[in-house]
Amino acid sequence: HSITTMTGGGTAHRDVYCITMAPSSPSNHAAVLSANESSQARHLANSVASWYLATLDPYAPHSQNVELRLRHPVHVVTRCILYGNIGGIEAGGTEDLEALFNDDDAEIKDGGPETLTRRSAARMEAFLASCADALRADDDPHHDEPRELADEDGKDTIIKKTIPRPSATPTRATSTASSSKTPKIHRQIEHGELLHRLDLYCRTLRRIRSIADYSNGTKQLQECIIQCEPKKSIRSRVRLIIQTFLGNVDCVRDVHKTLMSLILKATLEVLAVEIWCEELSTTVDRLASEYEHKVSFGSLAFLSSPDSSVETHLAPLLTKYFEYLQMNWESLVSKCEIERMLRAVLDRDLRFFFKNAVFHSVGHILDVCRDERGFLDNIALPPPWKEGVFGKATGGDGNKDMDAAINSYCSDAALVSQALRDLRREVITVNGQILSPAHNVPELAEYLGQILNSSQMKKSLGETKGSILRNSRRRLKKRVSNYTSDFGLESESDFFSGGESDSSVASKVDVGLVDVLARRLLIAASRTGAGGDAYFVVRDLFGGDEVEVVPHHSSGRVNQGTIEIIVKMTSAIIKSHAKFDIFAKPCGDSDPLIQFHTTTTETLTLQQSVDGSTVLLKEKKTKMTGWKTLAIRPAYYEKITA
């Protein structure tokens, strides 16, 4: 696990890139494009570039044309390559493609999903952002004038910037240059550069499609294939960044910011992620600083021109950076996805406060957690199958997405096997009854069904309102008045909702609900412990460079279930409990500095259907189905006075 500290800060600083050869695999071989596949990518890239330059508005800024005119054809080509009949498109010429390009509302029948996957959409957005940055915004009144730069001899050299000829002659005659009514013709990207960018983008998509075809659709799209790109593609990406950098930077103060922005956007595209993680940001910041340091003296002394500086110093740094991405893409994508989750679920200001707070003692931490209890007790975790929660891509029908994601997860033999092993390590209770360990999914469903339809369960569901209220008051009296963790000390006054049932009516859990709970248990097992959301949130809020956050390992007997299922007449609640210890670095045999307890709660809404004298309980899907609530509290500590 990453080392983190209570005083804030980020991941550990790495000064050396470690490059080793990646083992080859069948997917790597499938990602090597044949001459025909390369020709297909080139054909589609040329179709988009030609159509765009023929239809753009010369009086609109370049960035506006990218948004209004380039976005739709890029989306069409993305779908065609990932899901369509690529050979048929190439054989049909450009007429069919242009028809789709001209109709923004055209229905693309390619056999794929209704929308792009979240990460495919993220790649496309990053590509369009990079295209928009290809030309600097020319709102500067002197931007179109020739620039004076010092050449290698220190003499002033005029560098003229040409404006591409517009595709259509303006309908209104121009008057004089000083006329305020004369429309301004903006600079636009050249055909060669746009074709180069689109060719790289289409080749990436073609590699993804080749890998998907190789697996015969048995696996999800492998969104990131930077590890499969040949050196020629890497050199092309480096040249594009250098070309854009030279065109966008005029003064020293712009170097660092511009270089970081260009590299990070290129990184989002090749990794197919929406947000860069802290490690990427730190690495790129260090690269930009190193480049500034190398060229600062030469630039000030006029010993080298900008063009020679980037070729000598920047190109090797960028090449090494892309090699770093190729070797570490899996861990970097994982860290970016974690960062995406953290930004979505944590309040920005409070996250900044906790990451930068300096805690002087355990008492100080307890005081801060008490003040922020409302935030720490109610951290909403969106369902993992909702595509539109974290990014711009929508997920379509929520219930369909949920069912498909759960079925996909429960159909993966390796994931299910691991989840069952994790479940056997947990103590699972259903309304207080301990669930027997299961070795397969049917066995798990059978044990759940036995408890849910047992006489003890029926009795609990048939409690009268008076007894429920008495039990609630009895539990409330047991509450500890001081600030404590809810782990092991929970007072569930609403375990059984009053007035929901009648003791004269027998209740029975539907077979479908048993299957739903069994599947949710498998997912709960995969979301707990060191790999779950709770760990990453605790590490983000209370971690830092000087301490390590680790899951707690108890050697004694556990008196309370680490996963609880609480079935009521109108809902079923799944609670996953976990403990995390924070140790000072280096970790040894010392006691933890503090311990945090977490409870992740998911509520399944139930609906009742009466069948004679029996009430059947079934799951009712709502817009909040799959959402969880995470509560974080420090363990209970007593102050001992000397």
C-alpha positions as CSV (number, residue, x, y, z in Angstrom):
1,H,0.0,0.0,0.0
2,S,1.0,3.6,-0.5
3,I,2.7,5.4,2.4
4,T,0.6,8.2,3.7
5,T,0.8,10.8,6.6
6,M,-1.4,12.6,9.0
7,T,0.2,15.9,8.2
8,G,-0.9,15.9,4.6
9,G,1.2,15.7,1.5
10,G,1.1,13.3,-1.4
11,T,2.8,10.2,-2.7
12,A,6.4,9.6,-2.2
13,H,8.7,11.4,-4.6
14,R,10.5,9.3,-7.2
15,D,13.5,10.6,-9.0
16,V,14.4,7.6,-11.1
17,Y,12.3,6.0,-13.9
18,C,12.6,2.2,-13.8
19,I,12.1,0.7,-17.2
20,T,12.0,-3.0,-17.8
21,M,10.7,-5.1,-20.6
22,A,7.0,-6.1,-20.3
23,P,6.2,-9.7,-21.0
24,S,4.5,-10.4,-24.3
25,S,0.9,-11.7,-24.3
26,P,-1.7,-12.6,-26.9
27,S,-3.3,-9.2,-26.5
28,N,0.0,-7.5,-27.3
29,H,0.3,-9.4,-30.5
30,A,-3.3,-8.5,-31.4
31,A,-2.5,-4.9,-30.9
32,V,0.1,-4.9,-33.7
33,L,-1.8,-3.4,-36.6
34,S,-1.5,-5.0,-40.0
35,A,-1.1,-2.9,-43.2
36,N,-4.8,-3.2,-43.9
37,E,-5.8,-2.1,-40.3
38,S,-3.4,0.8,-40.5
39,S,-4.9,1.8,-43.9
40,Q,-8.4,1.7,-42.3
41,A,-7.3,4.0,-39.5
42,R,-5.7,6.4,-42.0
43,H,-8.8,6.4,-44.2
44,L,-11.1,7.4,-41.4
45,A,-8.7,10.0,-40.0
46,N,-8.4,11.6,-43.5
47,S,-12.2,11.6,-43.9
48,V,-12.7,13.5,-40.7
49,A,-9.8,16.0,-41.4
50,S,-11.0,16.8,-44.9
51,W,-14.7,17.2,-43.9
52,Y,-13.8,19.4,-40.9
53,L,-11.6,21.8,-42.9
54,A,-14.2,22.0,-45.6
55,T,-17.0,22.9,-43.3
56,L,-15.5,24.9,-40.4
57,D,-16.4,28.5,-39.9
58,P,-13.4,30.7,-40.7
59,Y,-14.8,33.6,-38.6
60,A,-15.0,31.4,-35.5
61,P,-12.0,30.8,-33.2
62,H,-10.3,27.5,-33.6
63,S,-11.4,26.2,-30.2
64,Q,-15.0,26.9,-31.0
65,N,-14.8,25.1,-34.3
66,V,-13.3,22.1,-32.5
67,E,-16.2,22.0,-30.2
68,L,-19.0,22.7,-32.7
69,R,-17.6,21.0,-35.9
70,L,-15.0,18.4,-34.9
71,R,-16.7,16.8,-31.9
72,H,-19.5,15.0,-33.8
73,P,-17.4,13.4,-36.6
74,V,-14.8,12.3,-34.0
75,H,-17.7,10.7,-32.0
76,V,-19.0,9.0,-35.2
77,V,-15.5,7.6,-36.1
78,T,-15.0,6.4,-32.5
79,R,-18.1,4.4,-32.6
80,C,-17.4,3.1,-36.1
81,I,-14.0,1.8,-35.1
82,L,-15.0,0.3,-31.7
83,Y,-18.3,-1.3,-32.7
84,G,-19.0,-0.9,-36.4
85,N,-18.1,-2.7,-39.6
86,I,-14.8,-1.0,-40.4
87,G,-14.1,-2.9,-43.6
88,G,-17.6,-2.0,-44.9
89,I,-17.1,1.7,-44.1
90,E,-13.8,1.8,-46.0
91,A,-15.3,0.0,-49.0
92,G,-18.3,2.4,-49.2
93,G,-16.1,5.4,-49.6
94,T,-16.6,8.7,-47.8
95,E,-20.2,9.3,-48.8
96,D,-21.8,7.3,-45.9
97,L,-19.4,8.8,-43.4
98,E,-20.1,12.4,-44.6
99,A,-23.8,11.8,-44.3
100,L,-23.3,10.9,-40.6
101,F,-20.9,13.8,-40.1
102,N,-23.5,16.2,-41.5
103,D,-26.4,15.0,-39.3
104,D,-25.7,15.6,-35.6
105,D,-28.9,13.6,-34.7
106,A,-28.2,10.7,-36.9
107,E,-28.7,7.3,-35.3
108,I,-25.6,5.2,-35.6
109,K,-26.5,1.6,-36.0
110,D,-23.2,-0.2,-35.2
111,G,-24.4,-2.9,-32.8
112,G,-22.7,-1.3,-29.9
113,P,-24.1,0.2,-26.6
114,E,-26.3,3.3,-26.7
115,T,-23.4,5.5,-25.4
116,L,-19.7,5.2,-25.3
117,T,-18.2,3.7,-22.2
118,R,-17.1,6.2,-19.6
119,R,-13.4,5.8,-20.3
120,S,-13.9,5.8,-24.1
121,A,-15.7,9.1,-23.7
122,A,-12.8,10.3,-21.4
123,R,-10.3,9.5,-24.2
124,M,-12.3,11.3,-26.7
125,E,-12.7,14.4,-24.5
126,A,-8.9,14.5,-23.8
127,F,-8.2,14.2,-27.6
128,L,-10.6,17.1,-28.4
129,A,-9.0,19.2,-25.6
130,S,-5.6,18.5,-27.1
131,C,-6.8,19.5,-30.6
132,A,-8.3,22.7,-29.1
133,D,-4.8,23.5,-27.6
134,A,-3.1,23.0,-31.0
135,L,-3.5,26.7,-31.6
136,R,-3.2,29.4,-29.0
137,A,-6.3,31.5,-28.4
138,D,-5.8,34.5,-30.7
139,D,-7.8,37.1,-28.8
140,D,-4.6,39.1,-28.4
141,P,-4.9,42.0,-30.9
142,H,-1.2,41.6,-31.8
143,H,-1.3,37.8,-32.0
144,D,-1.6,37.7,-35.8
145,E,1.3,40.1,-36.3
146,P,4.8,38.8,-37.0
147,R,6.8,37.9,-33.8
148,E,10.3,39.0,-33.1
149,L,12.5,36.4,-31.6
150,A,16.3,36.2,-31.1
151,D,18.0,33.7,-33.4
152,E,21.1,31.7,-32.6
153,D,23.3,34.8,-33.3
154,G,21.3,37.0,-31.0
155,K,19.8,39.0,-33.9
156,D,16.2,39.7,-34.3
157,T,14.4,37.4,-36.7
158,I,10.9,37.8,-38.1
159,I,8.8,34.7,-37.8
160,K,5.6,35.1,-39.9
161,K,2.5,33.2,-39.1
162,T,0.4,32.3,-42.1
163,I,-3.3,32.1,-42.0
164,P,-4.8,29.2,-43.9
165,R,-7.1,30.2,-46.7
166,P,-10.8,29.9,-45.8
167,S,-12.8,27.1,-47.4
168,A,-15.4,29.5,-48.7
169,T,-15.3,33.1,-49.9
170,P,-17.0,35.4,-47.5
171,T,-20.4,36.5,-48.8
172,R,-20.0,40.0,-47.5
173,A,-17.4,42.2,-49.0
174,T,-14.7,43.5,-46.7
175,S,-14.3,47.2,-46.3
176,T,-11.2,48.5,-44.7
177,A,-9.0,47.0,-42.0
178,S,-10.0,49.6,-39.6
179,S,-13.7,49.0,-40.0
180,S,-15.3,47.6,-36.9
181,K,-17.9,45.7,-39.0
182,T,-15.3,43.6,-40.8
183,P,-15.5,40.0,-39.5
184,K,-12.2,38.7,-38.3
185,I,-10.8,35.6,-40.0
186,H,-9.3,33.4,-37.3
187,R,-6.4,31.1,-37.6
188,Q,-7.3,27.4,-38.0
189,I,-5.4,24.2,-37.7
190,E,-3.6,23.0,-40.8
191,H,-4.7,19.8,-42.6
192,G,-1.4,18.0,-42.0
193,E,-1.3,18.5,-38.2
194,L,-5.0,17.6,-37.8
195,L,-4.5,14.5,-39.9
196,H,-1.5,13.5,-37.8
197,R,-3.5,13.8,-34.5
198,L,-6.5,12.0,-35.9
199,D,-4.3,9.2,-37.3
200,L,-2.8,8.6,-33.9
201,Y,-6.2,8.6,-32.3
202,C,-7.8,6.2,-34.8
203,R,-4.8,3.8,-34.6
204,T,-5.3,3.7,-30.8
205,L,-9.0,2.8,-31.3
206,R,-8.1,0.2,-34.0
207,R,-5.7,-1.5,-31.5
208,I,-8.5,-1.6,-28.9
209,R,-10.8,-3.1,-31.5
210,S,-8.3,-5.7,-32.6
211,I,-7.8,-6.8,-29.0
212,A,-11.6,-7.0,-28.5
213,D,-12.0,-9.1,-31.7
214,Y,-9.2,-11.4,-30.6
215,S,-11.1,-12.2,-27.3
216,N,-14.4,-12.7,-29.3
217,G,-16.2,-10.3,-27.1
218,T,-15.7,-12.3,-23.9
219,K,-13.9,-9.4,-22.2
220,Q,-14.6,-5.8,-21.7
221,L,-12.8,-3.3,-23.9
222,Q,-9.2,-2.8,-22.9
223,E,-9.4,0.9,-22.8
224,C,-5.7,1.7,-22.2
225,I,-3.2,0.3,-24.8
226,I,-0.3,2.7,-24.3
227,Q,1.8,-0.4,-23.4
228,C,1.2,-1.8,-26.9
229,E,2.2,1.4,-28.9
230,P,5.4,1.1,-31.0
231,K,8.2,3.5,-30.7
232,K,7.1,5.3,-33.8
233,S,3.8,6.2,-32.2
234,I,5.6,7.5,-29.1
235,R,7.9,9.6,-31.2
236,S,4.8,11.1,-33.0
237,R,3.2,12.0,-29.7
238,V,6.4,13.6,-28.5
239,R,6.6,15.7,-31.7
240,L,3.0,16.9,-31.4
241,I,3.6,18.1,-27.8
242,I,6.8,19.9,-28.9
243,Q,5.1,21.5,-31.9
244,T,2.2,22.7,-29.8
245,F,4.5,23.9,-27.0
246,L,6.6,26.0,-29.4
247,G,3.5,27.6,-30.9
248,N,1.9,28.4,-27.6
249,V,4.9,29.8,-25.5
250,D,6.2,33.3,-26.0
251,C,7.7,34.1,-22.6
252,V,9.5,32.3,-19.8
253,R,6.7,32.5,-17.3
254,D,4.4,30.4,-19.7
255,V,6.8,27.5,-20.0
256,H,6.0,25.5,-16.9
257,K,2.2,25.9,-17.0
258,T,1.9,25.3,-20.7
259,L,4.1,22.3,-20.7
260,M,2.3,20.7,-17.7
261,S,-1.1,21.3,-19.4
262,L,0.0,19.7,-22.7
263,I,1.6,16.6,-21.1
264,L,-1.3,16.0,-18.7
265,K,-3.9,16.2,-21.4
266,A,-1.9,13.8,-23.6
267,T,-1.7,11.5,-20.5
268,L,-5.5,11.5,-20.0
269,E,-5.9,10.5,-23.7
270,V,-3.4,7.6,-23.6
271,L,-4.6,6.3,-20.2
272,A,-8.3,6.9,-21.0
273,V,-9.0,8.5,-17.7
274,E,-10.9,11.6,-16.7
275,I,-8.6,12.9,-13.8
276,W,-4.9,12.6,-13.2
277,C,-3.7,11.2,-9.9
278,E,-1.2,13.0,-7.6
279,E,1.7,10.8,-8.8
280,L,1.2,11.9,-12.4
281,S,0.9,15.5,-11.4
282,T,4.1,15.4,-9.3
283,T,6.0,13.5,-12.1
284,V,5.0,16.0,-14.8
285,D,5.7,19.0,-12.5
286,R,9.2,17.6,-11.9
287,L,9.7,17.0,-15.7
288,A,8.7,20.6,-16.4
289,S,11.0,21.9,-13.7
290,E,13.9,19.9,-15.0
291,Y,13.4,21.2,-18.5
292,E,13.3,24.8,-17.2
293,H,16.5,24.2,-15.3
294,K,18.3,22.8,-18.3
295,V,17.3,25.6,-20.7
296,S,17.3,28.6,-18.4
297,F,21.0,29.5,-18.7
298,G,21.2,28.8,-22.5
299,S,18.1,30.9,-23.2
300,L,19.3,33.8,-21.1
301,A,22.8,33.8,-22.7
302,F,21.3,33.3,-26.2
303,L,23.3,30.1,-26.6
304,S,20.5,28.1,-28.1
305,S,17.2,28.8,-29.9
306,P,13.9,27.4,-28.6
307,D,13.8,24.8,-31.4
308,S,17.2,23.4,-30.6
309,S,16.4,23.5,-26.8
310,V,13.3,21.3,-27.1
311,E,15.1,18.8,-29.4
312,T,18.1,18.6,-27.1
313,H,16.4,18.6,-23.7
314,L,12.6,18.3,-23.9
315,A,12.3,15.4,-26.5
316,P,14.4,13.0,-24.3
317,L,12.4,13.9,-21.2
318,L,9.1,13.3,-23.0
319,T,10.3,10.0,-24.5
320,K,11.3,8.8,-21.1
321,Y,8.0,9.9,-19.6
322,F,6.0,7.9,-22.2
323,E,8.1,4.9,-21.5
324,Y,7.3,5.4,-17.8
325,L,3.5,5.4,-18.8
326,Q,4.0,2.2,-20.8
327,M,5.6,0.3,-17.9
328,N,3.3,1.7,-15.1
329,W,0.0,2.1,-16.9
330,E,-1.9,-0.4,-14.7
331,S,-1.1,1.2,-11.4
332,L,-1.5,4.7,-12.8
333,V,-4.9,4.0,-14.1
334,S,-5.9,2.5,-10.8
335,K,-4.7,5.6,-8.9
336,C,-6.5,7.9,-11.3
337,E,-9.7,5.9,-10.8
338,I,-9.3,6.2,-7.0
339,E,-8.7,9.9,-7.3
340,R,-11.8,10.2,-9.4
341,M,-13.8,8.4,-6.7
342,L,-12.4,10.6,-4.0
343,R,-13.1,13.8,-5.8
344,A,-16.7,12.7,-6.4
345,V,-17.6,11.6,-2.9
346,L,-15.6,14.0,-0.6
347,D,-16.3,17.7,-0.1
348,R,-13.5,19.7,-1.7
349,D,-12.9,22.1,1.1
350,L,-13.1,19.5,3.9
351,R,-10.8,17.2,1.9
352,F,-8.3,20.0,1.6
353,F,-8.6,20.7,5.4
354,F,-8.0,17.1,6.4
355,K,-5.1,16.5,4.0
356,N,-3.3,19.6,5.2
357,A,-4.2,19.5,8.9
358,V,-1.4,18.9,11.5
359,F,-2.7,16.8,14.4
360,H,-0.8,17.2,17.7
361,S,-2.4,14.4,19.7
362,V,-5.1,11.8,19.7
363,G,-7.3,14.2,21.6
364,H,-6.8,16.8,18.9
365,I,-8.0,14.3,16.3
366,L,-11.0,13.3,18.4
367,D,-12.0,17.0,18.7
368,V,-11.7,17.6,15.0
369,C,-13.7,14.5,14.1
370,R,-16.3,15.5,16.6
371,D,-16.6,18.9,15.0
372,E,-16.9,17.3,11.5
373,R,-19.1,14.4,12.5
374,G,-21.9,15.4,10.2
375,F,-19.5,15.1,7.2
376,L,-17.7,11.9,8.4
377,D,-20.9,10.1,9.1
378,N,-22.6,10.7,5.8
379,I,-20.1,10.1,2.9
380,A,-22.2,9.0,-0.1
381,L,-20.7,6.4,-2.4
382,P,-22.3,6.1,-5.8
383,P,-22.9,2.6,-7.3
384,P,-19.9,1.4,-9.4
385,W,-22.1,0.6,-12.4
386,K,-23.4,4.1,-12.9
387,E,-21.3,5.4,-15.8
388,G,-22.4,9.0,-15.5
389,V,-21.6,9.5,-11.8
390,F,-18.0,10.5,-12.2
391,G,-17.6,11.6,-15.8
392,K,-19.4,13.1,-18.7
393,A,-20.6,9.9,-20.2
394,T,-24.1,8.9,-19.3
395,G,-24.9,5.4,-18.3
396,G,-28.3,5.0,-20.0
397,D,-31.0,3.1,-18.0
398,G,-29.7,2.8,-14.4
399,N,-31.5,-0.4,-13.6
400,K,-30.3,-2.1,-16.8
401,D,-26.7,-0.9,-16.1
402,M,-27.0,-2.3,-12.5
403,D,-28.3,-5.7,-13.6
404,A,-25.7,-6.0,-16.4
405,A,-22.9,-5.1,-14.0
406,I,-23.9,-7.4,-11.3
407,N,-24.5,-10.3,-13.7
408,S,-21.1,-9.6,-15.3
409,Y,-19.4,-9.7,-11.9
410,C,-21.2,-12.8,-10.7
411,S,-20.3,-14.5,-14.0
412,D,-16.6,-14.1,-13.5
413,A,-15.4,-17.3,-11.9
414,A,-12.2,-15.8,-10.6
415,L,-13.9,-12.8,-8.9
416,V,-16.6,-15.0,-7.4
417,S,-14.1,-17.5,-6.1
418,Q,-12.1,-14.7,-4.4
419,A,-15.2,-13.0,-3.0
420,L,-16.3,-16.4,-1.5
421,R,-12.9,-16.7,0.2
422,D,-13.2,-13.2,1.5
423,L,-16.7,-14.0,2.8
424,R,-15.5,-17.0,4.7
425,R,-13.1,-14.7,6.6
426,E,-16.0,-12.5,7.7
427,V,-18.6,-13.0,10.4
428,I,-21.9,-12.5,8.7
429,T,-25.1,-12.1,10.6
430,V,-28.7,-11.9,9.3
431,N,-30.9,-10.2,11.9
432,G,-28.5,-11.4,14.6
433,Q,-28.3,-15.0,13.3
434,I,-24.8,-16.1,12.1
435,L,-24.6,-17.2,8.5
436,S,-22.7,-20.4,7.9
437,P,-19.6,-20.2,5.6
438,A,-20.4,-21.1,1.9
439,H,-18.1,-22.5,-0.7
440,N,-20.2,-21.6,-3.8
441,V,-23.0,-19.3,-4.8
442,P,-25.9,-21.8,-4.6
443,E,-24.7,-22.8,-1.1
444,L,-24.6,-19.2,0.0
445,A,-28.2,-18.6,-1.4
446,E,-29.4,-21.8,0.4
447,Y,-28.0,-20.7,3.8
448,L,-29.5,-17.2,3.3
449,G,-32.9,-18.6,2.4
450,Q,-32.9,-20.9,5.4
451,I,-32.4,-17.9,7.8
452,L,-34.7,-15.5,6.0
453,N,-37.6,-17.9,6.0
454,S,-36.9,-19.4,9.5
455,S,-39.4,-19.1,12.3
456,Q,-37.1,-16.8,14.2
457,M,-37.1,-14.4,11.2
458,K,-40.8,-14.5,10.8
459,K,-41.2,-13.7,14.5
460,S,-38.9,-10.7,14.2
461,L,-40.8,-9.4,11.2
462,G,-44.0,-9.8,13.1
463,E,-43.1,-7.8,16.2
464,T,-45.7,-5.3,17.3
465,K,-45.1,-1.6,17.4
466,G,-45.1,-1.5,21.2
467,S,-42.3,-4.0,21.6
468,I,-40.2,-2.3,18.9
469,L,-40.5,1.0,20.7
470,R,-39.5,-0.6,24.1
471,N,-36.5,-2.3,22.5
472,S,-35.5,1.1,20.9
473,R,-35.6,2.9,24.2
474,R,-33.7,0.1,25.9
475,R,-30.9,0.3,23.3
476,L,-30.8,4.1,23.5
477,K,-30.1,3.8,27.3
478,K,-27.0,1.7,26.5
479,R,-25.5,4.4,24.4
480,V,-22.2,5.9,25.5
481,S,-22.5,9.6,26.1
482,N,-19.0,10.4,25.0
483,Y,-17.9,10.5,21.4
484,T,-17.3,6.9,20.3
485,S,-17.1,4.8,17.2
486,D,-20.3,3.0,16.0
487,F,-18.3,-0.2,15.4
488,G,-19.5,-2.7,18.1
489,L,-21.5,0.0,19.9
490,E,-24.3,0.6,17.4
491,S,-27.7,1.4,18.7
492,E,-29.9,0.4,15.8
493,S,-33.1,1.9,17.0
494,D,-34.6,1.4,13.5
495,F,-33.5,-2.3,12.9
496,F,-37.2,-3.2,12.8
497,S,-39.5,-0.4,11.8
498,G,-42.5,0.1,14.0
499,G,-46.0,-0.3,12.7
500,E,-44.8,-2.0,9.5
501,S,-46.3,-5.4,10.1
502,D,-49.1,-7.3,11.7
503,S,-48.4,-10.3,13.8
504,S,-51.4,-12.1,12.4
505,V,-49.9,-12.1,8.9
506,A,-47.1,-14.5,8.0
507,S,-44.2,-12.9,6.1
508,K,-42.0,-14.8,3.6
509,V,-39.0,-13.6,1.7
510,D,-39.2,-14.1,-2.1
511,V,-36.7,-16.4,-3.7
512,G,-35.6,-13.5,-5.9
513,L,-34.7,-11.4,-2.9
514,V,-32.6,-14.2,-1.5
515,D,-30.6,-14.3,-4.8
516,V,-30.3,-10.5,-4.7
517,L,-28.9,-10.5,-1.2
518,A,-26.5,-13.3,-2.1
519,R,-25.1,-11.3,-5.0
520,R,-24.9,-8.1,-2.9
521,L,-22.9,-10.1,-0.3
522,L,-20.4,-11.1,-3.0
523,I,-20.0,-7.4,-4.0
524,A,-19.8,-6.3,-0.4
525,A,-17.0,-8.8,0.2
526,S,-15.1,-7.3,-2.8
527,R,-15.6,-3.8,-1.5
528,T,-14.3,-4.3,2.1
529,G,-10.8,-4.5,3.6
530,A,-7.7,-3.0,2.1
531,G,-9.1,-2.8,-1.4
532,G,-12.3,-1.0,-0.6
533,D,-13.6,2.5,-0.8
534,A,-13.4,2.9,3.0
535,Y,-9.7,2.2,3.0
536,F,-8.9,4.8,0.3
537,V,-11.1,7.5,2.0
538,V,-9.5,6.9,5.4
539,R,-6.0,7.0,3.8
540,D,-6.8,10.2,1.9
541,L,-8.2,12.1,4.9
542,F,-5.9,10.9,7.6
543,G,-2.8,9.7,5.7
544,G,0.4,11.3,4.8
545,D,4.1,10.8,4.2
546,E,5.1,9.9,7.7
547,V,2.5,7.3,8.6
548,E,1.0,4.2,7.1
549,V,-2.7,3.2,7.0
550,V,-3.3,-0.5,7.2
551,P,-6.4,-2.7,7.8
552,H,-6.7,-4.0,11.4
553,H,-6.0,-7.6,12.0
554,S,-7.6,-8.9,15.2
555,S,-6.3,-12.1,16.8
556,G,-9.1,-12.3,19.3
557,R,-12.8,-13.3,19.0
558,V,-15.1,-11.0,17.0
559,N,-18.3,-10.4,19.0
560,Q,-20.1,-8.6,16.2
561,G,-20.5,-9.5,12.6
562,T,-18.2,-7.7,10.3
563,I,-21.0,-7.8,7.7
564,E,-24.6,-7.4,8.9
565,I,-27.8,-8.0,7.0
566,I,-30.8,-6.4,8.7
567,V,-34.2,-7.3,7.0
568,K,-37.2,-5.3,7.8
569,M,-40.7,-5.2,6.2
570,T,-39.8,-2.3,3.9
571,S,-36.0,-2.6,3.5
572,A,-33.0,-4.8,3.8
573,I,-29.8,-3.2,5.0
574,I,-26.3,-4.5,4.4
575,K,-23.6,-3.0,6.7
576,S,-19.9,-3.7,6.2
577,H,-17.7,-2.9,9.1
578,A,-13.9,-2.4,9.0
579,K,-11.1,-1.1,11.2
580,F,-7.9,0.7,10.1
581,D,-4.8,1.3,12.1
582,I,-2.5,4.2,11.6
583,F,1.2,3.5,12.4
584,A,4.1,5.9,12.4
585,K,6.7,5.1,9.7
586,P,8.6,2.8,9.8
587,C,6.1,0.2,10.9
588,G,7.4,-2.1,13.6
589,D,6.0,-3.8,16.6
590,S,4.8,-0.5,18.0
591,D,1.1,0.2,18.8
592,P,-0.9,2.2,16.3
593,L,-1.1,5.9,16.8
594,I,-4.9,5.8,16.4
595,Q,-7.5,3.4,15.0
596,F,-10.5,4.3,12.8
597,H,-13.7,2.4,12.4
598,T,-15.8,2.5,9.3
599,T,-19.3,1.3,8.4
600,T,-20.5,1.1,4.8
601,T,-24.2,0.9,4.6
602,E,-26.4,-0.1,1.6
603,T,-30.2,-0.1,1.8
604,L,-32.3,-2.2,-0.5
605,T,-35.9,-1.0,-0.7
606,L,-38.5,-3.8,-0.5
607,Q,-42.0,-4.0,-1.7
608,Q,-44.7,-6.2,-0.3
609,S,-47.1,-8.4,-2.3
610,V,-49.9,-10.3,-0.5
611,D,-50.6,-13.9,-1.6
612,G,-53.5,-15.1,0.5
613,S,-52.3,-15.0,4.1
614,T,-48.7,-14.6,3.1
615,V,-46.8,-11.4,2.5
616,L,-44.0,-11.8,0.0
617,L,-41.0,-9.4,0.3
618,K,-39.3,-8.4,-3.0
619,E,-36.7,-5.9,-4.1
620,K,-38.0,-2.5,-5.4
621,K,-35.5,-0.7,-7.6
622,T,-35.3,3.0,-7.1
623,K,-33.0,5.9,-8.2
624,M,-31.0,5.3,-5.0
625,T,-30.5,1.6,-5.6
626,G,-26.8,0.7,-5.2
627,W,-25.8,3.9,-3.4
628,K,-23.9,3.4,-0.1
629,T,-23.2,5.6,2.9
630,L,-19.8,5.5,4.5
631,A,-19.4,6.5,8.2
632,I,-15.9,7.1,9.6
633,R,-15.2,7.5,13.4
634,P,-12.2,7.1,15.6
635,A,-12.2,4.2,18.1
636,Y,-13.5,4.9,21.6
637,Y,-10.7,6.4,23.8
638,E,-10.9,7.2,27.5
639,K,-8.8,9.9,28.9
640,I,-6.7,8.6,31.9
641,T,-5.7,11.2,34.4
642,A,-2.5,10.7,36.4
